[in-house]
């Protein structure tokens, strides 16, 4: 299969609002993820939303990483996209993010992009209850 890129999608639930509303902490977690997968950070954008929430986007040499938080719901959405790379060891990122953000559970999907195949492209879908 000719994969143009791989998208790792992680939904984190039941995290403490004070953790999810801490912009410097969320940015640090994003940088930790980038470092863990060996990605070079080209640019960082971090915004503290009003009245609450954080958006962090890292432009990577290999593509991008984003973390969006909803502290009032205890929810965070994480997307990590890599051009021309499949995920293997990175699958443990969901567990690391769950621990770092003190979330009670996660859902994770890995999608192959640009395959030209019809139908679902999820190659992995798992969750921690």
Residue, then its C-alpha position, 0 to 999 in steps of 0.5 A: x500500500x502506498x501511504x502518503x501519510x499517517x494520522x494518529x487521532x487521540x481523544x482523552x476524557x475525564x481529565x482535570x480542568x486545571x490541567x487542560x487549562x494550563x497553556x504552558x503545560x499543554x505546550x510542554x506536553x506537545x513538545x514532549x510528544x514531538x521529541x518522543x517521535x523524533x520530530x523537528x519542531x519548526x514553529x509553535x503556536x499556543x493560545x489560551x482561550x477565553x474563558x477557558x481552553x488551550x490550542x497548541x499547534x506544532x509545525x513539524x518538519x514531517x507535518x504537524x501536531x495539534x492539541x485542543x482542550x475543553x477543560x469544562x468537559x475534561x476533554x482533549x483532542x490530539x492529532x499527529x500527522x506524519x507524511x510518508x510514515x507509518x506508526x508503530x512504536x508511537x502507539x504508546x503515545x496515547x498512554x503517555x498522553x493519558x498519564x501526562x494529562x491525568x485523563x481517565x481514559x482515551x480512544x485512539x485511531x490510526x488512519x492511513x492517508x492518501x492510499x487511493x482505496x475506498x472504504x475505511x482507512x483506520x488501521x488501528x482503533x483502541x481505547x482504555x476504558 
